[in-house]
Every structure is written in C-alpha cells, then in structure tokens.
Amino acid sequence: MEWIAFSFGVFYVVLMAWERTAAWVSALISSLAYVYVCFTTELFLESILQLFYAGMGIYGWITWSKRSSEEWVPIHWRLKNHIVFLLIGVALSFVVGLFFDLRTAQVNPYMDAGITVFSLTATFLSVKKVVENWYYWLVIDAFSLYLYGAQGLYVSALLFMIYMVFSVVGLVKWKLRIKNELKI
C-alpha cells in the first residue's frame, strides 16, 4: 500500500509543478492509500490529514477543471497574509499537539501537529495557485521526511525527498510563468 501511495504521490507533485489538473486525481489516490499506511503505523494525525488531502483532491480537481491553466496564472500573496497564517498555524499546532500528547499514543505529537496544520494551509494555497505554497511545502516535507523515516516508512521518506526537489521545480516554474505573463 505504501508503494501505491508513493507512486501516485510522485505523479501528483510532478503534475502540480506543471499545473496539470490531473495532479488532483493522483493526490486523491495517494491520500486514500496513505490513510491506511499512517493509521497502521500510529500516525493518527497524518491519517486525518490524508483524509483532508483526499477531500482537497476532489476540491482541487473541481476548482482547476473550471479554468484552463493558460488563463489561470499563479499569484503572490501579501506578506501580512503569510504572517497571519504562520501565527495561527503555530498556535493551532501547539494546541493540537498538546491534545494528542495527553490523550493518545501519537508518535511525535507536536511535530505531527505542525505538519498537519501547515499542510492544511499549504494545500489551500496550492488550490488557489499561490506561488508561496512551494516554500511551505519545502519546510513541511523536510519535517515529514524525518517523521516518516523515524517510523521506518523509508519509501515514504524517499517520497518527501522527491517532493522537496519538485517543490523547487514548481516554485521556479510558477515564478517563470508569472514573469512571462507580465511580459505580454
């Protein structure tokens, strides 16, 4: 199951970097496979996060299907929006981490909470084609690489390394897209 999740996860990030709507279908399949993988390795928050990703896969596919990628150019968000997201994200990460630390056998509850909370933000930014989503993913993927590796999920840790590479690719491609659109 981890290999299925891995394969569709790779398809997702490659297609996302190239702004293809099919990325969201790959995300849906990968996420559903990861619900099982995460739950069976006691990464409960990650299981919940994967359910959210599955829903966002559907939402992203619907949203991106309404517009062609040629007419929908990525955008930049203002710094104040990111500051608000970061402050709220840190506070929510602490609260969620504390809850799971006190109430469950969750592995690395605070790290997993941070990954979960900020992944929600980054996914929202991805659906809205906000360029800075790629920065969020670089940090999230670095922490995820550690978390999954610590649980012995080495295939998934490899996936997060691949995600980090494609986060850089996506960032560069999306910024070039904006630059080229401004020349027209």
Sequence and secondary structure as in RCSB ss.txt:
>XXXX:A:sequence
MEWIAFSFGVFYVVLMAWERTAAWVSALISSLAYVYVCFTTELFLESILQLFYAGMGIYGWITWSKRSSEEWVPI
HWRLKNHIVFLLIGVALSFVVGLFFDLRTAQVNPYMDAGITVFSLTATFLSVKKVVENWYYWLVIDAFSLYLYGA
QGLYVSALLFMIYMVFSVVGLVKWKLRIKNELKI
>XXXX:A:secstr
 HHHHHHHHHHHHHHHHTT THHHHHHHHHHHHHHHHHHHTT HHHHHHHHHHHHHHHHHHHHHHTS TTT   B
   HHHHHHHHHHHHHHHHHHHHHHHHHS  SSHHHHHHHHHHHHHHHHHHHTTBTTHHHHHHHHHHHHHHHHHH
TT HHHHHHHHHHHHHHHHHHHHHHHHHHHHHH 
